[in-house]
Amino acid sequence: MRTVNNTKIKPERKYVIVSNKHSGGWGGCMLFWGSLTEDNEKRSFGGYTQGIDRCERYTLDEIAGFSPHFTLWKPGMSWGEFRECEDVVIEPENLASFNLQTMQVWFRP
């Protein structure tokens, strides 16, 4: 087991889905699919969040069972190629290959 945002999940749930179709509220902000669920809950394939610590984590089988149209990130994929895809499946640590930065935002939920 590993922990993401105080939620214990199986190690094979290591993928997130990035939506390039919708805007993240301000330029350059990414949107991620779903809300993080426990292992025994139904996976969240609805809604978006800007918080990578709060988005859903999936296995490749769960993603394939939901929809075959997702693009799987490949090493060497350029930022342009990544952004041309409507939805991209990627392990969060591979987002670093695009020289992205994170920031913390305070907000009223």
DSSP file (Angstrom, degrees, kcal/mol; ACC not computed):
  #  RESIDUE AA STRUCTURE BP1 BP2  ACC     N-H-->O    O-->H-N    N-H-->O    O-->H-N    TCO  KAPPA ALPHA  PHI   PSI    X-CA   Y-CA   Z-CA
    1    1 A M              0   0    0      0, 0.0     2,-0.3     0, 0.0     9,-0.2   0.000 360.0 360.0 360.0 148.7    0.0    0.0    0.0
    2    2 A R  E     -A    9   0A   0      7,-2.6     7,-3.0     5,-0.1     2,-0.5  -0.908 360.0-122.9-131.5 164.6    1.0    3.6   -0.5
    3    3 A T  E     +A    8   0A   0     -2,-0.3     2,-0.4     5,-0.2     5,-0.2  -0.930  22.2 179.2-117.2 130.8   -0.6    6.8    0.7
    4    4 A V  E >  S-A    7   0A   0      3,-2.6     3,-1.9    -2,-0.5    -2,-0.0  -0.989  80.4 -19.6-125.9 119.1   -1.8    9.7   -1.5
    5    5 A N  T 3  S-     0   0    0     -2,-0.4    -1,-0.1     1,-0.3     3,-0.1   0.898 128.2 -51.8  50.0  47.4   -3.4   12.6    0.4
    6    6 A N  T 3  S+     0   0    0      1,-0.2     2,-0.5    -3,-0.0    -1,-0.3   0.615 115.3 118.9  66.0  15.2   -4.1   10.4    3.4
    7    7 A T  E <   -A    4   0A   0     -3,-1.9    -3,-2.6    30,-0.0     2,-0.5  -0.957  60.5-138.2-113.2 123.1   -5.8    7.8    1.3
    8    8 A K  E     +A    3   0A   0     -2,-0.5    31,-0.7    -5,-0.2     2,-0.3  -0.676  32.1 170.6 -82.5 126.1   -4.2    4.3    1.2
    9    9 A I  E     -A    2   0A   0     -7,-3.0    -7,-2.6    -2,-0.5    29,-0.1  -0.935  38.1 -94.0-134.7 157.2   -4.2    2.8   -2.3
   10   10 A K    >   -     0   0    0     -2,-0.3     3,-1.7    -9,-0.2     0, 0.0  -0.375  36.2-119.3 -66.7 146.2   -2.7   -0.2   -4.1
   11   11 A P  T 3  S+     0   0    0      0, 0.0    -1,-0.1     0, 0.0    -2,-0.0   0.806 110.3  64.3 -58.1 -31.2    0.7    0.4   -5.8
   12   12 A E  T 3  S+     0   0    0      1,-0.2     2,-1.8     2,-0.1    48,-0.3   0.662  81.4  82.4 -71.4 -12.7   -0.7   -0.5   -9.2
   13   13 A R    <   +     0   0    0     -3,-1.7    46,-0.3     1,-0.2    -1,-0.2  -0.564  57.6 126.6 -84.8  73.3   -3.0    2.5   -9.0
   14   14 A K        +     0   0    0     -2,-1.8     2,-0.3    44,-0.5    -1,-0.2   0.326  39.7  91.9-116.8   6.5   -0.2    4.7  -10.2
   15   15 A Y  B     -B   58   0B   0     43,-2.1    43,-2.6    -3,-0.2     2,-0.3  -0.816  47.1-168.8-109.7 145.4   -1.7    6.5  -13.2
   16   16 A V  E     -C   90   0C   0     74,-2.8    74,-2.4    -2,-0.3     2,-0.5  -0.844  20.1-129.9-118.1 161.7   -3.6    9.8  -13.5
   17   17 A I  E     -C   89   0C   0     39,-0.3    16,-2.4    -2,-0.3     2,-0.5  -0.968  16.4-155.4-116.1 122.4   -5.5   11.2  -16.5
   18   18 A V  E     -CD  88  32C   0     70,-3.1    70,-2.4    -2,-0.5     2,-0.6  -0.829   8.3-145.7 -96.0 130.3   -4.7   14.7  -17.7
   19   19 A S  E     +CD  87  31C   0     12,-2.7    12,-0.7    -2,-0.5    68,-0.2  -0.866  23.9 171.1 -96.4 120.1   -7.5   16.5  -19.6
   20   20 A N  S    S+     0   0    0     66,-3.2    67,-0.2    -2,-0.6    -1,-0.1   0.486  71.4  74.2 -98.4  -7.5   -6.2   18.8  -22.3
   21   21 A K  S    S+     0   0    0     65,-1.1     2,-0.3     2,-0.1    -1,-0.1   0.845  96.0  49.8 -73.4 -34.6   -9.7   19.3  -23.7
   22   22 A H  S    S-     0   0    0     64,-0.2     2,-0.2     9,-0.1     9,-0.2  -0.761  86.5-113.6-110.6 153.3  -10.7   21.6  -20.8
   23   23 A S        -     0   0    0     -2,-0.3     7,-0.1     1,-0.1     4,-0.1  -0.557  14.0-137.7 -84.0 146.9   -9.0   24.7  -19.3
   24   24 A G        -     0   0    0      5,-0.7     6,-0.1     2,-0.3    -1,-0.1   0.195  55.6 -91.4 -89.3  16.0   -7.7   24.6  -15.8
   25   25 A G  S    S+     0   0    0      4,-0.1     2,-0.3     6,-0.0    -2,-0.1  -0.079 106.1  33.3 102.7 -36.0   -9.0   28.1  -14.9
   26   26 A W  S >  S-     0   0    0      3,-0.1     3,-2.1     4,-0.0    -2,-0.3  -0.982 103.9 -70.1-148.7 157.2   -5.9   30.0  -15.9
   27   27 A G  T 3  S+     0   0    0     -2,-0.3     3,-0.1     1,-0.3    -4,-0.0  -0.120 115.4  11.0 -51.3 132.1   -3.2   29.5  -18.5
   28   28 A G  T 3  S+     0   0    0      1,-0.3     2,-0.4    -3,-0.0    -1,-0.3   0.299  90.6 130.4  86.1  -9.4   -0.9   26.6  -18.0
   29   29 A C    <   -     0   0    0     -3,-2.1    -5,-0.7     1,-0.0    -1,-0.3  -0.639  50.1-138.1 -82.5 131.9   -2.9   25.0  -15.2
   30   30 A M        -     0   0    0     -2,-0.4     2,-0.4    20,-0.2   -10,-0.1  -0.566   5.7-145.5 -89.7 151.8   -3.6   21.3  -15.7
   31   31 A L  E     -D   19   0C   0    -12,-0.7   -12,-2.7    -2,-0.2     2,-0.3  -0.961  12.3-159.9-115.2 136.2   -6.8   19.5  -15.0
   32   32 A F  E     -DE  18  49C   0     17,-3.2    17,-2.3    -2,-0.4   -14,-0.2  -0.876  22.3-108.4-115.2 147.4   -6.9   15.9  -13.8
   33   33 A W  E     - E   0  48C   0    -16,-2.4    23,-1.6    -2,-0.3   -16,-0.3  -0.424  67.4 -12.9 -74.1 144.6   -9.8   13.4  -14.0
   34   34 A G  S    S-     0   0    0     13,-2.4     2,-0.4    21,-0.2    22,-0.2   0.285  74.7 -78.3  70.3 175.8  -11.8   12.3  -11.0
   35   35 A S        -     0   0    0     20,-0.3     9,-0.4    11,-0.1    20,-0.2  -0.960  54.1 -94.8-119.4 137.4  -11.6   12.5   -7.2
   36   36 A L        -     0   0    0     18,-2.5     2,-0.3    -2,-0.4    20,-0.2  -0.245  47.6-171.2 -57.2 129.3   -9.4   10.2   -5.2
   37   37 A T        -     0   0    0     20,-0.2    20,-0.2     4,-0.1     2,-0.1  -0.792  25.9-103.3-118.6 161.8  -11.2    7.1   -4.0
   38   38 A E    >   -     0   0    0     -2,-0.3     3,-1.6     1,-0.1   -29,-0.1  -0.389  41.5-104.5 -73.7 161.7  -10.4    4.2   -1.6
   39   39 A D  T 3  S+     0   0    0    -31,-0.7    -1,-0.1     1,-0.3     4,-0.1   0.847 120.8  52.2 -57.8 -36.2   -9.5    0.9   -3.1
   40   40 A N  T 3  S+     0   0    0      2,-0.1    -1,-0.3     3,-0.0     2,-0.2   0.437  97.3  86.1 -84.6   1.5  -12.9   -0.6   -2.2
   41   41 A E  S <  S-     0   0    0     -3,-1.6     2,-0.2     1,-0.1    -4,-0.1  -0.646  91.5 -93.2 -99.2 158.5  -14.8    2.2   -3.8
   42   42 A K        -     0   0    0     -2,-0.2    -4,-0.1     1,-0.1    -1,-0.1  -0.479  52.3-102.7 -65.9 136.8  -15.9    2.6   -7.5
   43   43 A R        -     0   0    0     -2,-0.2     2,-0.7     1,-0.1    -1,-0.1  -0.316  31.4-120.0 -64.2 145.1  -13.3    4.6   -9.5
   44   44 A S        +     0   0    0     -9,-0.4    12,-0.2     1,-0.1    -1,-0.1  -0.788  41.0 161.3 -91.2 112.4  -14.1    8.2  -10.2
   45   45 A F        +     0   0    0     -2,-0.7     2,-0.4   -11,-0.1    -1,-0.1   0.131  54.6  82.3-112.7  16.7  -14.3    8.9  -13.9
   46   46 A G  S    S+     0   0    0    -11,-0.1   -11,-0.1   -13,-0.1    -2,-0.0  -0.926  77.3  13.9-124.6 149.0  -16.3   12.1  -13.6
   47   47 A G        -     0   0    0     -2,-0.4   -13,-2.4   -14,-0.1     2,-0.3   0.062  68.6-109.8  79.3 168.2  -15.4   15.6  -12.8
   48   48 A Y  E     -E   33   0C   0    -15,-0.2     2,-0.3     7,-0.1   -15,-0.2  -0.917  21.0-167.6-134.2 157.9  -12.0   17.3  -12.8
   49   49 A T  E     -E   32   0C   0    -17,-2.3   -17,-3.2    -2,-0.3     6,-0.1  -0.986  22.4-147.6-142.5 152.2   -9.6   18.8  -10.2
   50   50 A Q  S    S+     0   0    0     -2,-0.3     2,-0.8   -19,-0.2   -20,-0.2   0.580  79.4  91.3 -89.4 -12.8   -6.5   20.9  -10.5
   51   51 A G    >>  -     0   0    0      1,-0.2     3,-1.7   -19,-0.1     4,-0.9  -0.747  58.2-165.2 -91.5 111.0   -5.0   19.2   -7.5
   52   52 A I  T 34 S+     0   0    0     -2,-0.8     3,-0.2     1,-0.3    -1,-0.2   0.772  91.9  59.2 -64.9 -23.5   -2.8   16.3   -8.4
   53   53 A D  T 34 S+     0   0    0      1,-0.2    -1,-0.3    -3,-0.1    -2,-0.1   0.614 111.8  40.0 -78.2 -10.9   -3.0   15.2   -4.7
   54   54 A R  T <4 S+     0   0    0     -3,-1.7   -18,-2.5     2,-0.1    -2,-0.2   0.447  93.0 101.8-115.1  -4.1   -6.8   15.0   -4.9
   55   55 A C  S  < S-     0   0    0     -4,-0.9   -20,-0.3   -20,-0.2   -21,-0.2  -0.369  80.6 -88.2 -81.6 163.9   -7.3   13.4   -8.4
   56   56 A E        -     0   0    0    -23,-1.6     2,-0.4   -20,-0.2   -39,-0.3  -0.327  31.8-145.1 -69.1 149.5   -8.1    9.8   -9.0
   57   57 A R        -     0   0    0    -20,-0.2     2,-0.3   -22,-0.1   -41,-0.2  -0.962  23.2-173.5-114.2 135.2   -5.4    7.1   -9.4
   58   58 A Y  B     -B   15   0B   0    -43,-2.6   -43,-2.1    -2,-0.4   -44,-0.5  -0.835  24.4-127.3-127.0 159.5   -6.1    4.3  -11.8
   59   59 A T     >  -     0   0    0     -2,-0.3     4,-1.9   -46,-0.3     5,-0.2  -0.661  36.4-112.3 -91.9 162.8   -4.6    1.0  -13.0
   60   60 A L  H  > S+     0   0    0    -48,-0.3     4,-2.6    -2,-0.3     5,-0.2   0.871 118.9  55.0 -64.0 -35.2   -4.1    0.6  -16.7
   61   61 A D  H  > S+     0   0    0      2,-0.2     4,-2.2     1,-0.2    -1,-0.2   0.902 106.4  50.5 -64.6 -40.7   -6.9   -2.1  -16.7
   62   62 A E  H  > S+     0   0    0      2,-0.2     4,-1.2     1,-0.2    -1,-0.2   0.910 112.7  46.8 -62.5 -41.7   -9.4    0.3  -15.1
   63   63 A I  H  X S+     0   0    0     -4,-1.9     4,-2.5     1,-0.2     3,-0.5   0.936 112.5  48.5 -66.8 -46.3   -8.6    2.9  -17.7
   64   64 A A  H  < S+     0   0    0     -4,-2.6    -1,-0.2     1,-0.2    -2,-0.2   0.857 110.3  53.1 -62.5 -35.5   -8.8    0.5  -20.6
   65   65 A G  H  < S+     0   0    0     -4,-2.2    -1,-0.2    -5,-0.2    -2,-0.2   0.762 112.2  45.1 -71.0 -25.1  -12.1   -0.9  -19.2
   66   66 A F  H  < S-     0   0    0     -4,-1.2    -2,-0.2    -3,-0.5    -1,-0.2   0.920 131.7 -15.2 -83.5 -48.5  -13.6    2.6  -19.1
   67   67 A S    ><  -     0   0    0     -4,-2.5     3,-0.6    -5,-0.1    -1,-0.3  -0.948  42.2-152.9-160.2 134.1  -12.5    4.0  -22.5
   68   68 A P  T 3  S+     0   0    0      0, 0.0    -4,-0.1     0, 0.0    -1,-0.1   0.475  83.6  82.4 -85.4  -0.8  -10.0    3.0  -25.1
   69   69 A H  T 3   +     0   0    0      2,-0.1    18,-0.3    -5,-0.0    17,-0.2   0.557  62.4 110.1 -85.6  -5.6   -9.5    6.5  -26.4
   70   70 A F    <   -     0   0    0     -3,-0.6     2,-0.5    -7,-0.2    18,-0.2  -0.407  65.5-130.6 -70.8 144.0   -7.0    7.7  -23.8
   71   71 A T  E     -f   88   0C   0     16,-2.2    18,-3.3    -2,-0.1     2,-0.5  -0.820  15.2-138.2 -93.8 131.0   -3.4    8.3  -25.0
   72   72 A L  E     -f   89   0C   0     -2,-0.5    18,-0.2    16,-0.2    16,-0.0  -0.796  25.0-115.9 -90.2 125.4   -0.7    6.6  -22.9
   73   73 A W        -     0   0    0     16,-2.8    18,-0.1    -2,-0.5    -1,-0.0  -0.283  31.7-159.9 -57.3 140.7    2.3    8.9  -22.3
   74   74 A K    >   -     0   0    0     16,-0.0     3,-2.2     0, 0.0    -1,-0.0  -0.971  27.9 -97.4-124.5 141.8    5.5    7.6  -23.9
   75   75 A P  T 3  S+     0   0    0      0, 0.0     3,-0.1     0, 0.0    19,-0.0  -0.308 113.0  28.6 -53.9 136.6    9.1    8.5  -22.9
   76   76 A G  T 3  S+     0   0    0      1,-0.3     2,-0.1    21,-0.0    -3,-0.0   0.323  82.1 147.1  91.4  -7.1   10.3   11.2  -25.4
   77   77 A M    <   -     0   0    0     -3,-2.2    -1,-0.3     1,-0.1     2,-0.1  -0.425  45.2-130.2 -61.9 130.6    6.8   12.6  -26.0
   78   78 A S     >  -     0   0    0     -2,-0.1     4,-2.5    -3,-0.1     5,-0.2  -0.359  17.2-111.9 -79.2 163.5    7.2   16.3  -26.6
   79   79 A W  H  > S+     0   0    0      1,-0.2     4,-2.6     2,-0.2     5,-0.2   0.893 120.1  53.0 -60.1 -40.2    5.1   18.9  -24.8
   80   80 A G  H  > S+     0   0    0      2,-0.2     4,-1.5     1,-0.2    -1,-0.2   0.915 109.8  46.7 -62.0 -44.4    3.4   19.7  -28.2
   81   81 A E  H  > S+     0   0    0      2,-0.2     4,-0.7     1,-0.2    -2,-0.2   0.903 112.8  50.9 -63.4 -41.8    2.5   16.0  -28.7
   82   82 A F  H >< S+     0   0    0     -4,-2.5     3,-0.9     1,-0.2    -2,-0.2   0.928 111.0  47.3 -60.3 -47.6    1.2   15.8  -25.1
   83   83 A R  H 3< S+     0   0    0     -4,-2.6    -1,-0.2     1,-0.2    -2,-0.2   0.741 102.8  63.4 -70.8 -23.7   -1.0   18.9  -25.5
   84   84 A E  H 3< S+     0   0    0     -4,-1.5     2,-0.3    -5,-0.2    -1,-0.2   0.724  87.5  87.3 -71.8 -21.2   -2.4   17.7  -28.8
   85   85 A C  S << S-     0   0    0     -3,-0.9   -65,-0.2    -4,-0.7     3,-0.2  -0.599  74.8-142.0 -81.7 138.7   -4.0   14.7  -27.1
   86   86 A E  S    S+     0   0    0     -2,-0.3   -66,-3.2     1,-0.3   -65,-1.1   0.936  87.6   8.3 -64.6 -47.1   -7.4   15.2  -25.6
   87   87 A D  E    S-C   19   0C   0    -18,-0.3   -16,-2.2   -68,-0.2     2,-0.4  -1.000  71.6-162.4-138.3 135.3   -6.7   13.0  -22.5
   88   88 A V  E     -Cf  18  71C   0    -70,-2.4   -70,-3.1    -2,-0.4     2,-0.5  -0.973  11.3-146.0-125.5 131.7   -3.3   11.5  -21.5
   89   89 A V  E     +Cf  17  72C   0    -18,-3.3   -16,-2.8    -2,-0.4     2,-0.3  -0.826  37.6 153.5 -92.1 127.5   -2.6    8.7  -19.1
   90   90 A I  E     -C   16   0C   0    -74,-2.4   -74,-2.8    -2,-0.5    -2,-0.0  -0.996  49.5-111.4-154.2 150.2    0.6    9.3  -17.2
   91   91 A E    >>  -     0   0    0     -2,-0.3     3,-2.2   -76,-0.2     4,-0.5  -0.742  39.0-123.1 -79.7 134.1    2.4    8.5  -13.9
   92   92 A P  G >4 S+     0   0    0      0, 0.0     3,-1.6     0, 0.0     4,-0.3   0.826 109.0  59.2 -50.9 -38.5    2.6   11.8  -12.0
   93   93 A E  G >4 S+     0   0    0      1,-0.3     3,-1.0     2,-0.2     4,-0.1   0.753  96.5  63.7 -65.8 -21.0    6.4   11.6  -11.7
   94   94 A N  G X4 S+     0   0    0     -3,-2.2     3,-1.5     1,-0.2    -1,-0.3   0.634  82.0  77.5 -77.7 -12.6    6.7   11.6  -15.5
   95   95 A L  G X<>S+     0   0    0     -3,-1.6     3,-1.8    -4,-0.5     5,-0.7   0.783  80.6  71.6 -62.2 -24.9    5.1   15.1  -15.6
   96   96 A A  G X 5S+     0   0    0     -3,-1.0     3,-1.9    -4,-0.3    -1,-0.3   0.726  78.6  75.6 -63.6 -20.8    8.6   16.3  -14.6
   97   97 A S  G < 5S+     0   0    0     -3,-1.5    -1,-0.3     1,-0.3    -2,-0.2   0.683  92.3  55.0 -65.3 -15.3    9.8   15.4  -18.1
   98   98 A F  G < 5S-     0   0    0     -3,-1.8    -1,-0.3    -4,-0.2    -2,-0.2   0.263 114.4-116.5 -99.5  10.4    8.0   18.6  -19.3
   99   99 A N  T < 5 +     0   0    0     -3,-1.9    -3,-0.2     1,-0.2     2,-0.1   0.879  56.7 166.9  56.6  40.3    9.8   20.9  -16.9
  100  100 A L      < -     0   0    0     -5,-0.7     2,-0.3     1,-0.0    -1,-0.2  -0.437  24.4-144.0 -81.0 159.2    6.6   21.7  -15.1
  101  101 A Q        -     0   0    0     -2,-0.1     2,-0.3     2,-0.0    -1,-0.0  -0.898   4.1-140.5-121.4 153.6    6.4   23.5  -11.8
  102  102 A T        -     0   0    0     -2,-0.3     2,-0.3     2,-0.0     0, 0.0  -0.773  17.2-173.3-107.0 158.4    4.0   23.1   -9.0
  103  103 A M        -     0   0    0     -2,-0.3     2,-0.5     2,-0.0    -2,-0.0  -0.989  21.7-126.1-146.9 154.1    2.5   25.8   -6.8
  104  104 A Q        -     0   0    0     -2,-0.3     2,-0.4     2,-0.0    -2,-0.0  -0.867  24.9-165.9-102.9 133.7    0.4   25.9   -3.7
  105  105 A V        -     0   0    0     -2,-0.5     2,-0.4     2,-0.0    -2,-0.0  -0.969  11.8-146.3-122.3 132.6   -2.8   28.0   -3.9
  106  106 A W        +     0   0    0     -2,-0.4     2,-0.3     2,-0.0    -2,-0.0  -0.823  35.0 155.1 -93.6 134.6   -4.9   29.1   -0.9
  107  107 A F        -     0   0    0     -2,-0.4    -2,-0.0     0, 0.0     0, 0.0  -0.962  47.6-108.8-152.6 166.5   -8.6   29.2   -1.7
  108  108 A R              0   0    0     -2,-0.3    -2,-0.0     1,-0.1     0, 0.0  -0.918 360.0 360.0-102.1 114.6  -12.0   29.0   -0.2
  109  109 A P              0   0    0      0, 0.0    -1,-0.1     0, 0.0     0, 0.0   0.498 360.0 360.0 -69.5 360.0  -13.7   25.7   -1.2
